[in-house]
Amino acid sequence: MRPGGLRMSNERVTATRRISTGLALVALASSLAGCVTASTNVATAPTRAAGNVQTSSVAVARRMALRDSSGARSTPRSIEGVASYYWQGKRVASGARFNPNGLTAAHRTLPFGTRIRVSDPKTQRSVIVTINDRGPFVRGRVLDLSLGAARALGLESRGLGRVHAEVL
């Protein structure tokens, strides 16, 4: 019984339920649409070019090459590629204070504290640096050296240079 003693017919109850259910679904759909719209900003970030994407077999082969006989991941013994340098910053990824004149470097995967010998084939100079930061975050580069390490190699005036690095 409804207040006032009036009874609603079953058809009216069913219609009211359908309308309220429909309104609830519309409200849910609009709130989800708002979430989807808000997250599409992520898609506006730069995307990889199709030519740079590794095929799965190549990626698997590279990962397997980094594993030793026990199946554990090992660190690469030598690195070749382009290195750059940086001189600004307050802290590095390891938590230490950044010293631009120190002999340190950033690498994407080598553990913090790893010592590597970096040599520049162009200048025939080499320097031993300690990994204390993550990077470089520019495609095609393998190391970010501190300003002190870049000076020791003679990279300061060029900004970039091909290097060979080996883990000690």
Secondary structure, DSSP 8 states (H G I E B T S, - for coil): --TTS----HHHHHHHHHHHHHHHHHHHHHHHHHHHHHHGGGGGS----GGGS--HHHHHHHHHHTB-TTS-B---SEEEEEEEEE---SB-TTS-B--TTSSEEE-SSS-TT-EEEEEETTTTEEEEEEEEE----STTEEEEEEHHHHHHHT-TTTSEEEEEEEE-
